[in-house]
């Protein structure tokens, strides 16, 4: 069990952002924090939030390391196309085709 202490200001922010943050993934993380602040055990937090046990632990560690700023960070994976390395040639060919 991970011990986490929430400031009064963070609890107000958590209570608001669990419903109003624009990124659903962050809402889930914040919901985990809210449930933890209510004294629920990790298994129950995972069940209620829909996060796996490991994710609950990860989110709590992120909060302990960097607070809400760390919880709000989302690194969306953006795969790069194989065609990216040919973009200059494709661009040139497109321009020649249009003219």
C-alpha positions in Angstrom: 0.0 0.0 0.0 1.4 3.4 -1.0 0.9 6.2 1.5 -0.1 9.5 -0.1 -0.8 12.8 1.5 -3.1 15.3 -0.3 -3.1 19.0 0.4 -6.5 20.7 0.8 -5.9 22.6 -2.5 -5.0 19.4 -4.4 -8.2 17.7 -3.1 -10.3 20.6 -4.4 -8.5 20.4 -7.7 -8.8 16.6 -7.9 -12.5 16.8 -7.1 -13.1 19.3 -9.9 -10.8 17.8 -12.6 -12.0 14.2 -12.2 -15.1 15.3 -14.1 -13.8 18.4 -16.0 -10.3 17.6 -17.3 -10.4 17.6 -21.1 -8.4 14.3 -21.5 -10.3 11.2 -20.4 -7.0 9.3 -19.6 -6.1 12.1 -17.1 -9.7 12.0 -15.7 -9.1 8.3 -14.9 -5.8 9.0 -13.2 -7.4 11.8 -11.1 -10.3 9.5 -10.2 -7.8 7.1 -8.8 -6.4 9.9 -6.7 -9.8 10.8 -5.5 -10.7 7.3 -4.5 -7.3 7.0 -2.7 -8.1 10.2 -0.8 -11.3 8.6 0.4 -9.3 5.8 2.0 -10.3 2.9 -0.4 -7.9 0.0 -0.8 -6.0 -0.4 -4.1 -8.1 -3.4 -5.3 -11.3 -1.5 -4.8 -9.9 1.6 -6.5 -8.9 -0.5 -9.5 -12.3 -2.1 -9.7 -14.2 1.2 -9.4 -12.0 3.3 -11.7 -11.5 0.6 -14.4 -7.7 0.8 -14.0 -5.6 -2.3 -13.4 -3.8 -2.8 -10.1 -0.5 -1.8 -11.6 -1.9 1.4 -13.1 -3.3 2.4 -9.7 0.2 2.0 -8.2 1.8 3.8 -11.1 -0.6 6.8 -10.8 0.0 7.1 -7.0 3.7 7.0 -7.5 3.5 9.6 -10.3 1.5 11.9 -7.9 4.1 11.4 -5.1 6.9 12.2 -7.5 5.5 15.3 -9.2 2.0 16.1 -7.9 -0.9 16.9 -10.2 1.5 18.3 -12.9 2.9 14.8 -13.3 -0.5 13.2 -13.3 -1.6 15.5 -16.1 1.3 14.7 -18.4 0.2 12.5 -21.3 2.6 11.4 -24.0 0.5 10.3 -26.9 2.2 7.8 -29.1 2.4 9.1 -32.6 3.7 6.4 -34.9 5.7 7.7 -37.8 4.9 6.5 -41.4 7.6 4.7 -43.4 6.8 7.3 -46.1 8.1 10.1 -43.8 11.7 9.7 -45.1 10.4 10.3 -48.6 8.4 13.4 -47.9 10.6 15.7 -49.8 10.4 13.5 -52.9 6.7 13.1 -52.6 6.2 16.8 -52.1 8.3 17.5 -55.2 6.4 14.9 -57.3 3.1 16.3 -56.2 4.1 19.9 -57.2 5.3 18.6 -60.6 2.1 16.6 -61.1 -0.1 19.7 -60.3 1.7 22.0 -62.8 
